[in-house]
């Protein structure tokens, strides 16, 4: 049954100094549908969502809710009109209970004007049960998992009778089981008649769950269609403005000598870790949540030191007790959380690029000529899109921020580059650029340890794959041997 139109945007424009972020964007949302909004970082998705939710006001154009003209001078006015947003970085008050967070917009009160705690907890439990969520409404939010916090945000939108639910990169921090659960919950929300705007870079999710898709590029709407009438290649072409023939430009480079070797490494989480990696090789590491795959990268880099075994770099035993030891041994580490662990966002692109160099060389005096030359070199070589080297890193897109993280490590000529979820939260076009850079690094003889939760990325880019299970390596596959069934089987404890 065709849903009714609950929201309509016509000819929306929004400009900032020197940039037209949205240019004549129009689309509508129907009740009980999932509408995917796609585009590269910087395409205008975030700006449009902020216009919808009252954070920004449009310079031109009109919006309608249920056929009536609507304007949202504040986020609260948009929320009251039925628009609810679940941001990628979840908004909640950690020290309050689940029920208090659900009722944050308007605590229920009794006849005496006091908070009606009994009714608050009862109604919170009821809305959680509508999503088949077994979460105690008395539970403190900071003790909830990321998936539970997201589920609570969705329950909150249901409770306050949202007409439109906007989800921004909802699976970026979820494991496979949690993603499956989210898909199930969204079907329940959809059946209740809510219109869902689903923003994701993961095309497989779009084709699995969305009914229609809209594509933005450079602030303009370049595509609007039913999902069943399009293909991944068509959407990619619309997003980037060109055809990407090979999403994963992996070359079979000749591998050199063994650069690093792990011998019976272990600590309180990991045990009996043995592997080696050669120059010019990408070693993919995969595991489910709690398998130890993330901890393995931290252990090699000294962030979670090993208490058993030893590491060799170029045939010599090295002792890595902390990240400084790893840096001296030629080991670099690109974390998955680039904004909080990989960069100082308020600092300039230039300042971020040179930080590791000053740490490694123990330089106490700033060399402005070196800083300028180094940052200019890497901005050009890695094709970092930034107005200048002095631009705050926070203003760059996710893909360009990731390039800045790579630049700061490449400046110190690492032998081994550990990358955790290297393309997390990055648009399709930028992903391909990152993969191309990894190929270039391999040609230079750098060894890459790629710890990833994305199966297509793992299988397409790895020369070999290690699979972790309960703190140990439970499978090793060559590029030709590795496939999804073998990898998943090893990841759940299968006897490989």
C-alpha positions as CSV (number, residue, x, y, z in Angstrom):
1,X,0.0,0.0,0.0
2,X,1.4,3.4,-1.0
3,X,2.2,5.6,2.0
4,X,1.0,9.1,2.4
5,X,3.4,12.0,2.0
6,X,4.5,13.1,5.5
7,X,7.3,15.4,4.5
8,X,8.2,17.4,1.4
9,X,11.2,19.6,0.7
10,X,11.1,21.9,-2.4
11,X,14.1,23.8,-3.8
12,X,16.1,23.9,-0.6
13,X,19.2,26.1,-0.8
14,X,21.8,26.8,1.9
15,X,25.0,28.7,1.6
16,X,28.0,29.3,3.9
17,X,30.8,31.8,3.2
18,X,32.4,30.7,0.0
19,X,30.4,27.5,-0.3
20,X,26.9,26.6,-1.6
21,X,26.2,23.5,0.6
22,X,22.7,22.9,-0.9
23,X,21.5,24.0,-4.3
24,X,17.9,23.4,-5.2
25,X,17.4,20.1,-3.4
26,X,13.8,18.6,-3.5
27,X,12.4,15.3,-2.3
28,X,9.5,13.8,-0.3
29,X,9.1,11.2,2.3
30,X,6.2,8.7,2.6
31,X,4.9,7.1,5.7
32,X,6.1,3.6,6.3
33,X,9.1,3.8,3.9
34,X,12.8,3.7,4.3
35,X,14.5,6.4,2.2
36,X,18.3,6.1,1.8
37,X,20.2,9.4,1.4
38,X,23.6,8.9,-0.3
39,X,26.5,11.0,-1.2
40,X,30.2,11.4,-0.6
41,X,31.4,13.3,2.4
42,X,30.8,17.0,1.7
43,X,28.0,16.2,-0.7
44,X,25.4,18.0,1.5
45,X,23.8,15.2,3.4
46,X,24.6,16.5,6.8
47,X,23.6,20.1,5.9
48,X,20.3,18.8,4.6
49,X,19.6,16.8,7.7
50,X,20.5,19.9,9.8
51,X,18.0,21.9,7.8
52,X,15.3,19.2,8.3
53,X,16.0,19.1,12.1
54,X,16.1,22.8,12.8
55,X,19.8,23.2,13.3
56,X,20.1,25.3,10.1
57,X,17.5,27.4,8.4
58,X,17.3,27.3,4.6
59,X,18.2,30.4,2.6
60,X,15.6,29.4,0.0
61,X,12.9,26.8,-0.5
62,X,10.1,25.5,1.6
63,X,9.3,22.4,3.7
64,X,5.9,20.8,4.4
65,X,4.8,18.4,7.1
66,X,1.5,16.6,6.3
67,X,0.8,19.0,3.5
68,X,1.2,22.1,5.6
69,X,4.1,24.6,5.4
70,X,6.6,24.2,8.1
71,X,9.6,26.1,9.4
72,X,11.9,25.0,12.2
73,X,13.8,27.9,13.9
74,X,15.1,25.5,16.5
75,X,15.8,21.7,16.9
76,X,13.0,21.6,19.5
77,X,10.5,22.9,17.0
78,X,11.5,20.2,14.5
79,X,11.2,17.5,17.3
80,X,7.8,18.8,18.3
81,X,6.7,18.6,14.6
82,X,7.7,14.9,14.6
83,X,11.3,14.8,13.3
84,X,13.7,12.8,15.4
85,X,17.4,12.3,14.7
86,X,19.7,9.5,15.9
87,X,23.1,10.9,15.3
88,X,26.2,8.8,14.5
89,X,27.6,10.2,17.8
90,X,24.7,9.3,20.1
91,X,23.2,12.0,22.3
92,X,22.4,10.9,25.8
93,X,23.1,11.8,29.4
94,X,25.3,9.0,30.7
95,X,24.5,9.2,34.4
96,X,20.7,9.1,34.0
97,X,18.6,6.0,33.6
98,X,17.2,4.6,30.3
99,X,13.7,5.9,31.3
100,X,15.0,9.4,32.1
101,X,16.7,9.6,28.7
102,X,13.6,8.4,26.9
103,X,11.5,11.0,28.8
104,X,14.1,13.7,28.5
105,X,11.9,15.9,26.3
106,X,9.2,16.1,28.9
107,X,9.2,14.3,32.2
108,X,5.8,12.9,33.2
109,X,4.3,14.5,36.3
110,X,1.4,13.6,38.7
111,X,-1.5,15.8,39.9
112,X,0.9,17.4,42.5
113,X,3.3,18.5,39.8
114,X,6.0,16.0,40.9
115,X,7.8,13.6,38.6
116,X,5.6,10.4,38.2
117,X,8.5,7.9,38.4
118,X,6.2,4.9,38.4
119,X,4.5,5.9,35.2
120,X,7.8,7.0,33.6
121,X,9.3,3.5,34.1
122,X,6.1,1.7,33.1
123,X,5.7,3.6,29.9
124,X,9.4,3.3,29.0
125,X,9.2,-0.4,29.5
126,X,6.2,-0.5,27.3
127,X,7.8,1.3,24.4
128,X,11.0,-0.8,24.7
129,X,8.8,-3.9,24.5
130,X,7.2,-2.7,21.3
131,X,10.7,-3.1,19.8
132,X,11.2,-6.4,21.5
133,X,14.0,-4.9,23.6
134,X,14.9,-6.6,26.8
135,X,16.4,-3.5,28.4
136,X,15.7,-2.5,32.1
137,X,14.4,1.1,32.1
138,X,16.2,1.5,35.5
139,X,19.6,0.8,33.9
140,X,22.0,3.7,33.8
141,X,22.9,4.7,30.2
142,X,26.6,4.7,30.6
143,X,26.4,0.9,31.4
144,X,24.6,0.2,28.1
145,X,26.4,-1.0,25.0
146,X,26.5,1.2,21.9
147,X,23.9,-1.0,20.3
148,X,21.6,-0.6,23.3
149,X,22.0,3.2,23.4
150,X,21.1,3.3,19.7
151,X,18.0,1.1,20.3
152,X,17.0,3.4,23.2
153,X,17.2,6.4,20.9
154,X,14.9,4.7,18.4
155,X,12.5,3.7,21.2
156,X,12.5,7.4,22.3
157,X,11.5,8.5,18.8
158,X,8.6,5.9,18.9
159,X,7.5,7.1,22.3
160,X,7.2,10.7,21.2
161,X,5.3,9.7,18.1
162,X,7.9,10.7,15.6
163,X,6.6,10.9,12.0
164,X,10.2,10.9,10.6
165,X,13.2,9.1,12.0
166,X,16.6,10.1,10.7
167,X,19.5,7.6,11.2
168,X,23.0,8.9,10.5
169,X,25.5,6.1,9.8
170,X,23.7,3.8,12.3
171,X,25.9,0.7,11.8
172,X,29.3,2.4,11.9
173,X,30.0,1.1,15.5
174,X,28.0,-2.1,15.4
175,X,29.1,-5.7,14.9
176,X,27.3,-8.1,12.6
177,X,24.9,-9.4,15.1
178,X,23.9,-5.9,16.2
179,X,23.4,-4.8,12.6
180,X,21.0,-7.8,12.1
181,X,19.1,-6.6,15.2
182,X,18.9,-3.0,14.0
183,X,17.5,-4.2,10.6
184,X,14.8,-6.1,12.5
185,X,13.9,-3.0,14.7
186,X,13.7,-0.8,11.7
187,X,11.2,-3.1,10.0
188,X,9.1,-2.7,13.2
189,X,9.4,1.1,13.1
190,X,8.5,1.1,9.4
191,X,5.4,-1.0,9.9
192,X,4.2,1.5,12.5
193,X,4.0,4.1,9.7
194,X,7.1,6.1,10.5
195,X,9.2,7.4,7.6
196,X,12.8,6.6,8.0
197,X,15.8,8.5,6.4
198,X,18.7,6.1,6.4
199,X,22.2,7.6,5.8
200,X,25.0,5.1,5.2
201,X,28.1,4.5,3.0
202,X,27.4,0.8,3.0
203,X,25.6,0.0,-0.2
204,X,24.8,-3.6,0.8
205,X,22.6,-2.1,3.6
206,X,20.9,0.2,1.2
207,X,19.9,-2.6,-1.1
208,X,18.8,-4.7,1.8
209,X,16.5,-2.4,3.6
210,X,15.7,0.8,1.6
211,X,12.6,1.4,-0.6
212,X,13.9,4.5,-2.4
213,X,17.2,6.3,-2.6
214,X,18.2,9.9,-3.2
215,X,21.8,10.9,-4.2
216,X,23.5,14.2,-3.5
217,X,26.7,15.4,-5.1
218,X,28.3,18.8,-4.5
219,X,25.2,20.1,-2.8
220,X,22.9,19.1,-5.7
221,X,20.4,16.4,-6.1
222,X,21.6,14.1,-8.9
223,X,19.4,11.0,-8.4
224,X,16.1,9.9,-7.0
225,X,14.8,6.4,-7.7
226,X,13.4,3.1,-6.3
227,X,16.1,0.9,-5.0
228,X,14.8,-2.1,-7.0
229,X,15.4,-0.1,-10.2
230,X,19.1,0.7,-9.7
231,X,22.4,-1.1,-9.1
232,X,25.5,-0.4,-6.9
233,X,27.5,0.7,-9.9
234,X,24.8,3.3,-10.9
235,X,24.7,4.7,-7.4
236,X,28.5,5.0,-7.2
237,X,28.6,6.7,-10.5
238,X,26.0,9.2,-9.4
239,X,27.8,9.9,-6.1
240,X,31.3,10.5,-7.5
241,X,30.4,11.8,-11.0
242,X,32.4,9.1,-12.7
243,X,32.4,5.3,-13.2
244,X,34.4,3.4,-10.7
245,X,35.2,0.2,-12.6
246,X,37.1,-1.4,-9.7
247,X,36.1,-0.5,-6.2
248,X,39.1,-2.3,-4.8
249,X,42.2,-1.4,-7.0
250,X,44.4,-4.2,-5.5
251,X,47.5,-5.2,-7.4
252,X,49.3,-8.5,-6.8
253,X,52.7,-6.9,-5.8
254,X,55.8,-9.0,-5.5
255,X,56.3,-9.6,-1.8
256,X,59.8,-9.2,-0.3
257,X,61.6,-10.4,2.8
258,X,60.0,-10.9,6.2
259,X,59.7,-7.5,7.9
260,X,58.1,-8.4,11.1
261,X,57.5,-11.6,13.0
262,X,55.4,-12.3,16.1
263,X,56.5,-15.3,18.2
264,X,54.0,-16.7,20.8
265,X,52.8,-13.3,21.8
266,X,50.3,-13.2,24.7
267,X,48.8,-11.1,27.5
268,X,45.7,-11.1,29.6
269,X,43.5,-11.1,26.4
270,X,45.6,-12.8,23.7
271,X,47.6,-16.0,23.7
272,X,50.0,-17.9,21.4
273,X,49.9,-15.3,18.6
274,X,52.3,-16.3,15.8
275,X,52.5,-14.7,12.3
276,X,54.9,-13.0,10.0
277,X,54.5,-10.2,7.4
278,X,56.6,-9.5,4.4
279,X,57.4,-6.2,2.7
280,X,54.8,-5.0,0.3
281,X,52.1,-7.3,1.8
282,X,48.7,-6.6,3.2
283,X,47.9,-8.9,6.1
284,X,44.2,-8.8,6.8
285,X,43.0,-9.5,10.3
286,X,39.3,-10.3,11.0
287,X,37.3,-11.2,14.1
288,X,33.9,-10.7,15.7
289,X,33.4,-8.4,18.7
290,X,35.5,-9.7,21.7
291,X,37.7,-12.0,19.5
292,X,40.9,-10.0,20.2
293,X,41.4,-8.7,16.7
294,X,41.4,-5.0,17.9
295,X,43.6,-5.9,20.9
296,X,46.1,-7.6,18.6
297,X,46.8,-4.3,16.8
298,X,47.1,-2.4,20.1
299,X,49.5,-5.1,21.5
300,X,51.9,-4.8,18.5
301,X,51.9,-1.0,18.9
302,X,52.5,-1.2,22.6
303,X,49.2,0.3,23.7
304,X,48.3,-3.0,25.3
305,X,51.8,-4.6,25.9
306,X,52.5,-8.3,25.6
307,X,53.7,-10.2,28.6
308,X,54.7,-13.4,26.7
309,X,56.7,-14.0,23.6
310,X,58.6,-11.5,21.5
311,X,58.6,-9.5,18.2
312,X,61.2,-9.3,15.5
313,X,61.6,-6.5,13.1
314,X,63.9,-7.1,10.1
315,X,65.3,-10.2,11.9
316,X,66.2,-8.4,15.1
317,X,64.3,-8.8,18.4
318,X,62.7,-5.6,19.7
319,X,61.0,-4.9,23.0
320,X,57.8,-3.0,22.6
321,X,56.5,-1.8,26.0
322,X,54.7,1.4,24.8
323,X,53.9,3.3,21.6
324,X,57.2,5.1,21.7
325,X,59.0,1.8,21.5
326,X,56.9,0.8,18.5
327,X,57.6,4.2,16.8
328,X,61.4,3.6,17.2
329,X,61.0,0.1,15.8
330,X,59.3,1.5,12.7
331,X,55.7,0.5,13.5
332,X,52.9,3.0,12.9
333,X,49.2,2.8,14.0
334,X,46.1,4.3,12.4
335,X,43.2,3.9,14.8
336,X,39.5,3.4,13.8
337,X,38.5,6.5,15.8
338,X,40.5,9.0,13.9
339,X,38.6,12.0,15.4
340,X,39.4,11.1,19.0
341,X,42.5,8.9,18.7
342,X,44.2,9.9,15.5
343,X,43.9,13.7,15.2
344,X,43.8,16.9,17.2
345,X,40.8,18.3,15.4
346,X,41.3,21.9,16.6
347,X,44.8,22.0,15.2
348,X,45.7,22.7,11.6
349,X,46.3,20.1,8.9
350,X,50.0,21.1,9.0
351,X,50.3,20.7,12.8
352,X,48.7,17.2,12.7
353,X,51.0,16.0,9.9
354,X,54.3,16.9,11.7
355,X,53.4,15.7,15.2
356,X,54.8,12.2,15.0
357,X,58.0,13.5,13.4
358,X,58.7,15.8,16.4
359,X,57.9,12.9,18.8
360,X,60.2,10.5,17.1
361,X,63.1,12.9,16.7
362,X,62.6,14.5,20.1
363,X,62.7,17.9,18.6
364,X,62.2,20.7,21.1
365,X,62.3,23.7,18.7
366,X,59.7,24.2,15.9
367,X,61.1,24.4,12.4
368,X,58.6,26.4,10.4
369,X,60.3,25.7,7.1
370,X,60.3,22.0,7.7
371,X,56.6,22.2,8.8
372,X,55.6,24.0,5.6
373,X,57.6,21.8,3.3
374,X,56.4,18.6,4.9
375,X,52.7,19.5,5.0
376,X,52.8,20.8,1.4
377,X,54.5,17.6,0.2
378,X,51.9,15.3,1.8
379,X,48.9,17.4,0.9
380,X,49.9,17.1,-2.8
381,X,51.1,13.4,-2.7
382,X,48.0,12.1,-0.8
383,X,45.7,14.5,-2.6
384,X,44.3,16.0,0.6
385,X,41.5,18.4,-0.2
386,X,42.0,21.4,2.1
387,X,41.9,25.1,1.5
388,X,45.4,25.4,3.0
389,X,47.8,23.7,5.4
390,X,46.6,26.0,8.1
391,X,43.0,24.9,7.9
392,X,41.6,23.3,11.1
393,X,41.5,19.5,10.6
394,X,37.9,19.4,12.0
395,X,36.6,21.1,8.9
396,X,37.8,18.4,6.5
397,X,35.7,15.4,5.3
398,X,36.2,12.0,6.8
399,X,38.2,10.8,3.9
400,X,40.6,13.7,4.0
401,X,41.0,13.5,7.7
402,X,42.0,9.9,7.2
403,X,44.6,11.0,4.7
404,X,46.0,13.4,7.3
405,X,46.4,10.5,9.7
406,X,48.3,8.6,7.0
407,X,50.4,11.6,6.2
408,X,51.7,12.0,9.8
409,X,52.8,8.4,9.9
410,X,54.3,8.3,6.4
411,X,56.4,11.3,7.3
412,X,58.5,9.0,9.6
413,X,59.0,6.2,7.0
414,X,57.4,3.3,8.9
415,X,58.3,-0.3,8.1
416,X,54.9,-1.7,9.3
417,X,51.6,0.2,9.1
418,X,48.8,-1.0,11.3
419,X,45.3,0.2,10.2
420,X,42.1,-0.4,12.1
421,X,38.9,-0.2,10.0
422,X,40.8,2.1,7.5
423,X,37.6,3.2,5.7
424,X,35.1,3.5,8.5
425,X,32.7,6.3,8.0
426,X,34.2,7.2,4.6
427,X,32.3,7.7,1.4
428,X,32.7,5.4,-1.6
429,X,34.9,7.6,-3.7
430,X,37.2,8.3,-0.8
431,X,37.4,4.6,0.0
432,X,38.7,3.9,-3.4
433,X,41.4,6.6,-3.0
434,X,42.4,5.1,0.4
435,X,42.8,1.7,-1.2
436,X,44.9,3.2,-4.0
437,X,47.2,4.7,-1.4
438,X,47.5,1.4,0.4
439,X,48.6,-0.1,-3.0
440,X,51.2,2.7,-3.4
441,X,52.5,2.1,0.1
442,X,52.9,-1.6,-0.7
443,X,54.9,-0.8,-3.8
444,X,57.3,1.2,-1.5
445,X,57.8,-2.0,0.5
446,X,55.8,-1.0,3.5
447,X,54.0,-3.9,5.3
448,X,50.4,-3.3,6.1
449,X,48.4,-5.0,8.9
450,X,44.7,-4.2,8.1
451,X,42.3,-5.0,10.9
452,X,38.8,-4.6,9.4
453,X,35.2,-5.6,10.1
454,X,34.2,-5.1,6.5
455,X,34.2,-8.5,4.7
456,X,34.4,-7.1,1.1
457,X,37.4,-4.9,2.1
458,X,39.1,-7.9,3.8
459,X,38.7,-10.3,0.9
460,X,39.5,-7.8,-1.8
461,X,42.6,-6.1,-0.3
462,X,44.4,-8.8,1.7
463,X,47.2,-10.9,0.5
464,X,46.7,-13.2,3.5
465,X,43.9,-13.3,6.1
466,X,44.2,-14.2,9.8
467,X,41.0,-14.8,11.7
468,X,40.8,-14.3,15.4
469,X,38.6,-16.2,17.9
470,X,38.6,-15.9,21.7
471,X,42.0,-14.4,21.8
472,X,43.8,-16.7,19.4
473,X,44.4,-17.1,15.7
474,X,41.8,-19.7,14.5
475,X,42.5,-19.6,10.8
476,X,44.9,-18.4,8.2
477,X,44.1,-18.1,4.5
478,X,45.9,-17.1,1.4
479,X,44.3,-14.6,-1.0
480,X,43.1,-17.4,-3.2
481,X,41.8,-19.6,-0.3
482,X,39.9,-16.9,1.6
483,X,36.2,-16.6,1.1
484,X,33.3,-15.4,3.3
485,X,32.2,-18.8,4.4
486,X,35.7,-19.9,5.6
487,X,36.4,-16.6,7.3
488,X,33.0,-16.5,9.2
489,X,33.3,-20.1,10.1
490,X,36.7,-19.5,11.7
491,X,35.5,-16.3,13.4
492,X,32.7,-18.3,15.2
493,X,35.1,-21.0,16.4
494,X,34.9,-23.5,13.5
495,X,37.7,-26.0,13.2
496,X,39.6,-24.8,10.2
